[in-house]
Protein backbone atom coordinates (compact mmCIF):
# COMPACT_ATOMS: atom_id res chain seq x y z
CA UNK A 1 0.00 0.00 0.00
CA UNK A 2 1.39 3.36 -1.01
CA UNK A 3 1.13 5.83 1.82
CA UNK A 4 2.32 9.36 2.38
CA UNK A 5 4.98 9.56 5.00
CA UNK A 6 6.15 12.62 6.91
CA UNK A 7 9.74 12.91 8.05
CA UNK A 8 10.96 14.44 11.32
CA UNK A 9 13.90 16.86 11.43
CA UNK A 10 15.93 13.99 12.93
CA UNK A 11 15.32 11.96 9.77
CA UNK A 12 12.99 9.51 11.49
CA UNK A 13 9.77 8.95 9.56
CA UNK A 14 6.33 9.49 11.06
CA UNK A 15 3.90 6.64 10.56
CA UNK A 16 0.74 7.52 8.67
CA UNK A 17 -2.71 5.97 9.02
CA UNK A 18 -2.04 4.20 5.69
CA UNK A 19 1.11 2.61 7.14
CA UNK A 20 -0.89 1.11 9.99
CA UNK A 21 -3.56 -0.11 7.55
CA UNK A 22 -0.80 -1.79 5.49
CA UNK A 23 0.27 -3.66 8.66
CA UNK A 24 -3.14 -5.37 8.66
CA UNK A 25 -2.48 -7.09 5.28
CA UNK A 26 -5.82 -5.88 3.85
CA UNK A 27 -5.85 -8.29 0.88
CA UNK A 28 -5.39 -11.34 3.10
CA UNK A 29 -7.93 -9.88 5.51
CA UNK A 30 -10.54 -9.52 2.77
CA UNK A 31 -10.21 -13.22 1.79
CA UNK A 32 -10.43 -14.24 5.45
CA UNK A 33 -13.60 -12.16 5.96
CA UNK A 34 -15.06 -13.58 2.75
CA UNK A 35 -14.55 -17.21 3.79
CA UNK A 36 -15.75 -16.40 7.32
CA UNK A 37 -18.93 -14.88 5.88
CA UNK A 38 -19.52 -18.03 3.82
CA UNK A 39 -19.16 -20.21 6.94
CA UNK A 40 -21.62 -17.95 8.75
CA UNK A 41 -24.20 -18.09 5.96
CA UNK A 42 -24.13 -21.86 5.44
CA UNK A 43 -24.65 -22.52 9.16
CA UNK A 44 -28.11 -23.96 9.89
CA UNK A 45 -28.86 -21.26 12.48
CA UNK A 46 -29.85 -17.74 11.46
CA UNK A 47 -27.74 -14.97 12.98
CA UNK A 48 -29.02 -11.45 13.59
CA UNK A 49 -27.33 -8.84 11.39
CA UNK A 50 -25.72 -6.93 14.28
CA UNK A 51 -24.10 -10.04 15.71
CA UNK A 52 -23.05 -11.10 12.20
CA UNK A 53 -21.43 -7.69 11.63
CA UNK A 54 -19.66 -7.84 14.99
CA UNK A 55 -18.40 -11.37 14.31
CA UNK A 56 -17.06 -10.37 10.88
CA UNK A 57 -15.43 -7.27 12.38
CA UNK A 58 -13.73 -9.47 14.98
CA UNK A 59 -12.58 -11.94 12.31
CA UNK A 60 -11.20 -9.00 10.28
CA UNK A 61 -9.49 -7.48 13.32
CA UNK A 62 -8.07 -10.86 14.34
CA UNK A 63 -6.72 -11.42 10.83
CA UNK A 64 -5.28 -7.89 10.81
CA UNK A 65 -3.66 -8.47 14.20
CA UNK A 66 -2.09 -11.70 12.91
CA UNK A 67 -0.76 -9.82 9.88
CA UNK A 68 0.71 -7.02 12.01
CA UNK A 69 2.36 -9.48 14.42
CA UNK A 70 3.72 -11.52 11.49
CA UNK A 71 5.24 -8.36 9.99
CA UNK A 72 6.73 -7.43 13.37
CA UNK A 73 8.30 -10.82 14.09
CA UNK A 74 9.45 -11.28 10.48
CA UNK A 75 10.77 -7.75 9.93
CA UNK A 76 14.38 -9.01 9.82
CA UNK A 77 13.69 -11.32 6.86
CA UNK A 78 11.13 -9.01 5.24
CA UNK A 79 13.85 -6.45 4.57
CA UNK A 80 15.84 -9.07 2.64
CA UNK A 81 13.04 -9.97 0.22
CA UNK A 82 11.94 -7.82 -2.73
CA UNK A 83 8.27 -8.69 -2.22
CA UNK A 84 8.24 -7.60 1.43
CA UNK A 85 10.96 -4.93 1.58
CA UNK A 86 8.39 -2.17 1.08
CA UNK A 87 6.35 -3.16 4.15
CA UNK A 88 6.07 -0.45 6.82
CA UNK A 89 8.63 -1.89 9.29
CA UNK A 90 11.50 -2.60 6.83
CA UNK A 91 10.85 0.84 5.30
CA UNK A 92 11.38 2.40 8.73
CA UNK A 93 7.90 3.90 8.85
CA UNK A 94 6.70 1.99 11.88
CA UNK A 95 8.94 0.78 14.72
CA UNK A 96 8.84 -2.98 15.37
CA UNK A 97 7.76 -2.40 18.96
CA UNK A 98 4.88 -0.17 17.84
CA UNK A 99 3.70 -2.88 15.42
CA UNK A 100 3.86 -5.47 18.23
CA UNK A 101 1.82 -3.24 20.53
CA UNK A 102 -0.66 -2.52 17.76
CA UNK A 103 -0.99 -6.20 16.83
CA UNK A 104 -1.38 -7.57 20.36
CA UNK A 105 -3.87 -4.82 21.32
CA UNK A 106 -5.94 -5.57 18.23
CA UNK A 107 -5.79 -9.31 18.93
CA UNK A 108 -6.90 -8.88 22.55
CA UNK A 109 -9.64 -6.44 21.53
CA UNK A 110 -11.04 -8.68 18.79
CA UNK A 111 -11.09 -11.70 21.13
CA UNK A 112 -12.75 -9.76 23.97
CA UNK A 113 -15.48 -8.38 21.70
CA UNK A 114 -16.06 -11.79 20.09
CA UNK A 115 -16.36 -13.44 23.54
CA UNK A 116 -18.64 -10.75 24.97
CA UNK A 117 -20.97 -10.12 22.04
CA UNK A 118 -20.87 -13.26 19.88
CA UNK A 119 -19.98 -16.45 21.76
CA UNK A 120 -17.09 -18.18 23.52
CA UNK A 121 -16.66 -20.91 20.90
CA UNK A 122 -16.14 -18.39 18.10
CA UNK A 123 -13.75 -16.42 20.35
CA UNK A 124 -11.81 -19.57 21.23
CA UNK A 125 -11.46 -20.53 17.56
CA UNK A 126 -10.30 -16.99 16.74
CA UNK A 127 -7.78 -17.13 19.60
CA UNK A 128 -6.51 -20.49 18.33
CA UNK A 129 -6.21 -19.06 14.80
CA UNK A 130 -4.22 -16.00 15.89
CA UNK A 131 -2.04 -18.06 18.24
CA UNK A 132 -1.39 -20.73 15.61
CA UNK A 133 -0.44 -18.15 12.96
CA UNK A 134 1.85 -16.17 15.25
CA UNK A 135 3.47 -18.84 17.43
CA UNK A 136 3.30 -22.04 15.37
CA UNK A 137 3.70 -20.66 11.83
CA UNK A 138 5.58 -17.35 12.16
CA UNK A 139 7.83 -18.00 15.17
CA UNK A 140 8.34 -21.75 14.90
CA UNK A 141 7.78 -23.40 11.53
CA UNK A 142 8.42 -20.71 8.92
CA UNK A 143 12.21 -20.66 9.27
CA UNK A 144 12.63 -24.32 10.16
CA UNK A 145 10.85 -26.64 7.73
CA UNK A 146 9.70 -26.79 4.10
CA UNK A 147 6.36 -28.00 5.52
CA UNK A 148 5.92 -24.54 7.12
CA UNK A 149 3.06 -23.54 4.87
CA UNK A 150 1.38 -26.96 4.99
CA UNK A 151 0.97 -26.97 8.79
CA UNK A 152 0.78 -23.20 9.19
CA UNK A 153 -1.96 -23.09 6.57
CA UNK A 154 -4.41 -24.32 9.20
CA UNK A 155 -4.58 -20.79 10.63
CA UNK A 156 -5.74 -19.29 7.34
CA UNK A 157 -8.16 -22.17 6.80
CA UNK A 158 -10.18 -21.76 10.00
CA UNK A 159 -12.34 -18.65 9.29
CA UNK A 160 -15.30 -20.66 7.84
CA UNK A 161 -15.41 -22.61 11.11
CA UNK A 162 -15.29 -19.34 13.09
CA UNK A 163 -18.14 -17.94 10.98
CA UNK A 164 -20.19 -21.12 11.46
CA UNK A 165 -19.51 -21.11 15.23
CA UNK A 166 -20.51 -17.43 15.45
CA UNK A 167 -23.89 -18.25 13.89
CA UNK A 168 -24.63 -21.68 15.35
CA UNK A 169 -22.76 -21.54 18.66
CA UNK A 170 -21.51 -25.05 17.90
CA UNK A 171 -19.34 -26.88 15.36
CA UNK A 172 -20.08 -29.63 12.85
CA UNK A 173 -18.12 -31.56 10.24
CA UNK A 174 -19.74 -29.46 7.46
CA UNK A 175 -17.69 -26.27 8.09
CA UNK A 176 -14.60 -28.42 8.62
CA UNK A 177 -14.97 -29.55 4.99
CA UNK A 178 -14.64 -25.87 4.03
CA UNK A 179 -11.62 -25.63 6.35
CA UNK A 180 -10.14 -28.69 4.62
CA UNK A 181 -10.57 -27.07 1.20
CA UNK A 182 -8.60 -23.95 2.24
CA UNK A 183 -6.06 -26.14 4.05
CA UNK A 184 -5.39 -28.13 0.86
CA UNK A 185 -5.46 -24.95 -1.26
CA UNK A 186 -2.78 -23.13 0.77
CA UNK A 187 0.34 -25.19 -0.14
CA UNK A 188 -0.05 -25.08 -3.96
CA UNK A 189 -0.99 -21.38 -3.72
CA UNK A 190 2.15 -20.41 -1.76
CA UNK A 191 4.47 -22.86 -3.52
CA UNK A 192 3.42 -21.31 -6.85
CA UNK A 193 4.43 -17.92 -5.41
CA UNK A 194 7.69 -19.28 -3.99
CA UNK A 195 8.58 -20.83 -7.37
CA UNK A 196 8.89 -17.41 -8.98
CA UNK A 197 10.14 -15.76 -5.77
CA UNK A 198 12.59 -18.52 -4.84
CA UNK A 199 15.60 -16.17 -4.91
CA UNK A 200 13.84 -13.94 -2.38
CA UNK A 201 13.23 -16.84 -0.01
CA UNK A 202 16.74 -18.22 -0.50
CA UNK A 203 18.26 -14.80 0.30
CA UNK A 204 16.20 -14.61 3.49
CA UNK A 205 16.97 -18.21 4.45
CA UNK A 206 13.31 -19.25 4.51
CA UNK A 207 13.18 -22.99 3.61
CA UNK A 208 10.20 -22.85 1.26
CA UNK A 209 9.82 -26.11 -0.67
CA UNK A 210 11.40 -24.89 -3.97
CA UNK A 211 14.42 -23.60 -2.01
CA UNK A 212 14.86 -26.52 0.40
CA UNK A 213 13.93 -29.48 -1.86
CA UNK A 214 14.33 -27.96 -5.31
CA UNK A 215 11.89 -26.69 -7.90
CA UNK A 216 11.24 -30.12 -9.41
CA UNK A 217 9.97 -31.49 -6.10
CA UNK A 218 7.85 -28.37 -5.59
CA UNK A 219 6.24 -28.75 -9.03
CA UNK A 220 5.32 -32.38 -8.27
CA UNK A 221 3.89 -31.43 -4.89
CA UNK A 222 1.83 -28.62 -6.41
CA UNK A 223 0.30 -31.01 -8.91
CA UNK A 224 -0.33 -33.66 -6.23
CA UNK A 225 -2.11 -31.14 -4.01
CA UNK A 226 -4.17 -29.91 -6.97
CA UNK A 227 -5.27 -33.50 -7.67
CA UNK A 228 -6.47 -33.86 -4.08
CA UNK A 229 -7.91 -30.35 -3.83
CA UNK A 230 -10.16 -30.47 -6.91
CA UNK A 231 -12.30 -33.46 -5.77
CA UNK A 232 -12.31 -32.19 -2.18
CA UNK A 233 -13.69 -28.92 -3.51
CA UNK A 234 -16.70 -30.86 -4.81
CA UNK A 235 -17.56 -32.40 -1.41
CA UNK A 236 -19.76 -29.47 -0.19
CA UNK A 237 -22.10 -30.19 -3.11
CA UNK A 238 -22.62 -33.72 -1.76
CA UNK A 239 -23.18 -32.89 1.90
CA UNK A 240 -25.89 -30.30 1.58
CA UNK A 241 -23.73 -27.15 1.69
CA UNK A 242 -23.52 -26.25 -1.99
CA UNK A 243 -26.08 -26.13 -4.80
CA UNK A 244 -25.75 -26.40 -8.59
CA UNK A 245 -23.87 -23.09 -8.90
CA UNK A 246 -21.34 -24.27 -6.34
CA UNK A 247 -20.99 -27.66 -8.03
CA UNK A 248 -20.40 -25.98 -11.40
CA UNK A 249 -17.81 -23.57 -9.90
CA UNK A 250 -15.99 -26.38 -8.07
CA UNK A 251 -15.94 -28.52 -11.21
CA UNK A 252 -14.94 -25.77 -13.64
CA UNK A 253 -12.40 -23.93 -11.50
CA UNK A 254 -11.15 -27.19 -10.02
CA UNK A 255 -10.41 -28.48 -13.52
CA UNK A 256 -8.70 -25.20 -14.38
CA UNK A 257 -6.60 -25.43 -11.20
CA UNK A 258 -5.48 -28.98 -12.00
CA UNK A 259 -4.69 -28.05 -15.63
CA UNK A 260 -2.57 -25.06 -14.58
CA UNK A 261 -0.85 -27.15 -11.91
CA UNK A 262 0.00 -29.68 -14.64
CA UNK A 263 1.46 -26.82 -16.73
CA UNK A 264 3.54 -25.80 -13.70
CA UNK A 265 4.87 -29.36 -13.48
CA UNK A 266 5.89 -29.23 -17.15
CA UNK A 267 7.34 -25.70 -16.98
CA UNK A 268 10.92 -25.35 -18.22
CA UNK A 269 11.34 -21.56 -17.96
CA UNK A 270 12.87 -21.39 -14.49
CA UNK A 271 13.73 -17.70 -14.82
CA UNK A 272 10.29 -16.24 -15.43
CA UNK A 273 8.13 -19.15 -14.21
CA UNK A 274 5.08 -18.00 -16.24
CA UNK A 275 3.01 -21.09 -15.35
CA UNK A 276 3.56 -20.58 -11.62
CA UNK A 277 2.59 -16.91 -11.90
CA UNK A 278 -0.59 -17.93 -13.70
CA UNK A 279 -1.40 -20.66 -11.17
CA UNK A 280 -0.98 -18.17 -8.31
CA UNK A 281 -3.67 -15.98 -9.89
CA UNK A 282 -5.91 -18.93 -10.75
CA UNK A 283 -5.65 -20.25 -7.18
CA UNK A 284 -7.02 -16.96 -5.81
CA UNK A 285 -9.78 -17.04 -8.41
CA UNK A 286 -10.58 -20.67 -7.48
CA UNK A 287 -11.07 -19.96 -3.77
CA UNK A 288 -12.98 -16.76 -4.48
CA UNK A 289 -15.30 -18.54 -6.95
CA UNK A 290 -16.11 -21.42 -4.61
CA UNK A 291 -16.94 -19.24 -1.62
CA UNK A 292 -18.73 -16.63 -3.74
CA UNK A 293 -20.93 -19.44 -5.13
CA UNK A 294 -21.77 -20.58 -1.58
CA UNK A 295 -22.62 -17.01 -0.52
CA UNK A 296 -24.72 -16.28 -3.63
CA UNK A 297 -26.66 -19.54 -3.31
CA UNK A 298 -27.48 -18.96 0.32
CA UNK A 299 -28.47 -15.32 -0.24
CA UNK A 300 -30.71 -16.35 -3.15
CA UNK A 301 -32.14 -19.36 -1.35
CA UNK A 302 -30.92 -21.88 -3.93
CA UNK A 303 -31.42 -25.37 -2.41
CA UNK A 304 -28.34 -27.59 -2.08
CA UNK A 305 -27.76 -30.45 -4.51
CA UNK A 306 -27.83 -33.04 -1.73
CA UNK A 307 -29.30 -32.93 1.75
CA UNK A 308 -26.91 -35.36 3.37
CA UNK A 309 -25.32 -33.69 6.38
CA UNK A 310 -22.74 -34.82 8.90
CA UNK A 311 -24.74 -33.32 11.78
CA UNK A 312 -23.10 -31.32 14.51
CA UNK A 313 -22.00 -31.12 18.08
CA UNK A 314 -22.01 -28.38 20.67
CA UNK B 1 -1.15 28.38 12.20
CA UNK B 2 2.41 28.11 13.55
CA UNK B 3 5.21 26.35 11.65
CA UNK B 4 5.04 23.46 14.08
CA UNK B 5 1.31 22.97 13.47
CA UNK B 6 1.80 23.05 9.71
CA UNK B 7 4.71 20.62 9.63
CA UNK B 8 4.26 17.24 7.92
CA UNK B 9 4.79 15.56 11.28
CA UNK B 10 1.97 17.56 12.88
CA UNK B 11 -0.36 16.89 9.95
CA UNK B 12 0.32 13.16 10.12
CA UNK B 13 -0.22 13.18 13.88
CA UNK B 14 -3.50 15.01 13.38
CA UNK B 15 -4.65 12.45 10.79
CA UNK B 16 -3.80 9.63 13.18
CA UNK B 17 -5.69 11.36 16.00
CA UNK B 18 -8.76 11.73 13.78
CA UNK B 19 -8.54 8.06 12.73
CA UNK B 20 -8.26 6.93 16.37
CA UNK B 21 -11.22 9.17 17.33
CA UNK B 22 -13.33 7.68 14.53
CA UNK B 23 -12.42 4.13 15.53
CA UNK B 24 -13.25 4.84 19.19
CA UNK B 25 -16.57 6.47 18.24
CA UNK B 26 -17.40 3.48 16.01
CA UNK B 27 -16.56 1.06 18.83
CA UNK B 28 -18.71 3.05 21.30
CA UNK B 29 -21.67 2.82 18.90
CA UNK B 30 -21.01 -0.89 18.28
CA UNK B 31 -20.83 -1.66 22.01
CA UNK B 32 -24.04 0.29 22.63
CA UNK B 33 -25.95 -1.45 19.83
CA UNK B 34 -24.65 -4.90 20.78
CA UNK B 35 -25.51 -4.34 24.44
CA UNK B 36 -29.07 -3.48 23.44
CA UNK B 37 -29.24 -6.49 21.10
CA UNK B 38 -27.94 -8.84 23.81
CA UNK B 39 -30.15 -7.34 26.51
CA UNK B 40 -33.35 -7.15 24.50
CA UNK B 41 -34.49 -10.73 25.01
CA UNK B 42 -33.84 -10.59 28.74
CA UNK B 43 -35.63 -7.25 29.13
CA UNK B 44 -38.80 -8.47 27.37
CA UNK B 45 -38.66 -11.75 29.31
CA UNK B 46 -38.44 -9.81 32.59
CA UNK B 47 -41.64 -7.89 31.89
CA UNK B 48 -43.64 -10.90 30.71
Interface residues (C-beta under 8 A of the other chain):
Chain A: X4 X5 X6 X7 X8 X14 X15 X16 X17 X20 X48 X50 X51 X54 X57 X113 X116 X117
Chain B: X7 X8 X9 X11 X12 X13 X15 X16 X19 X30 X33 X34 X37 X38
